[in-house]
Amino acid sequence: MKSISQRFYALCLVLVVFVSGCNKSTEPTPENQYLVSSTLIGEYSKEQLVQRITAGDPTFSAIAPFLQNGIKVYKLVYKTKNTDGQEIQASGALIYPVKTGTSAMISIQHGTIRTDAEAPSYFATSSEANIAGSLFASLGYIIAYPDYIGYGTSNTVPHPYEHRSSLASASLDMIRASKEFVKQQNVGWDERLYIAGYSAGGFATMSLQKKIEEETGSEFNLKASSCGAGAYDKTAFMKYLIGTKTGGTVSSNQLYLWTMLTYDRLYGLNRTLSTYFKEPYLALIQAQKDKASINVSLNTIFTDTFVKGIADGTDTGFLNAVKDNDVYDWKPKTPTRLYHGTADQLVFYFNSQNAVNAMKARGATNVELIPLNGKDHGTAVQDFLLGTYQFFSSIQ
């Protein structure tokens, strides 16, 4: 038996990708409500896993002693609801260990991706799903990895970035499809469910947890939830970005813009971009949307009218759209940990602090904030994963 600390070391080596075979199709049985189809992406022995994981970086060979099982990887296509409430087919990766006995399931909500090729169901060599999913599955977990709407099978529609409702429903329906799949394939799931995610995946995980607890009754045996560095208090976060000087990092600004433009579209605001942005940034955003390269503090690119409407609360349309994506002020029942770097300059620490304060004020007794002192958005990932593994291992 490898010690827990040795397994932690392996996780820390390979799972930092959270931030950043032959095919065989099988048709579902008629009783499936969610699962549409499953396609075998690959089956890998322990030795093949080492080769696959180290293909992009030889330093990953250090994990070889810690892999325990070979794995099978399937692409699942399943039914869910799009942001307009209409049925749509989405996809995700289902990864499970080739072993006897039963296993717990972890639903991992992936972090921000900017290309369709990074989606879990493609299981690309350099993807989060390949590296993180392969390792966790080899260690004995069944892994459900939703693509979300906008990637994989549903890549013809826009991804609803940082949209609470659709992230939760797409992730939940992936778990439901996974439940149907493991029953159909006789994969030994012991009914225990854990959920985890970092950054955009942390927000998706919190959104999923709230939906499971409030809407699914006894459908799942949810054991624990681990959320890292998510933007849970969207209202406070957006007001901060609009009214406060920030670092002006291009990649960060692109994600903030992506969120704003997504809400403008999904909530039917459909404003001209000149309502929000002033020149010379307006022309850049008109041409490149959320891909615009803006290297100044975000609060300097907005029109005075927009800034005033946020500050005095009169821009109710935009503020209500943002508020609908708050997922911090509720009372979780499931044991929950929030991990966050105190020096995070992308998703600011107050998101997790505000969430824990609000949850405890509502009487939650099983929520804990783990501050990762001095860590930023990238350097906090290993601590999040180490803590998550300890947390899940302690709750059986």
Disulfide bonds with the S-S distance in Angstrom:
none
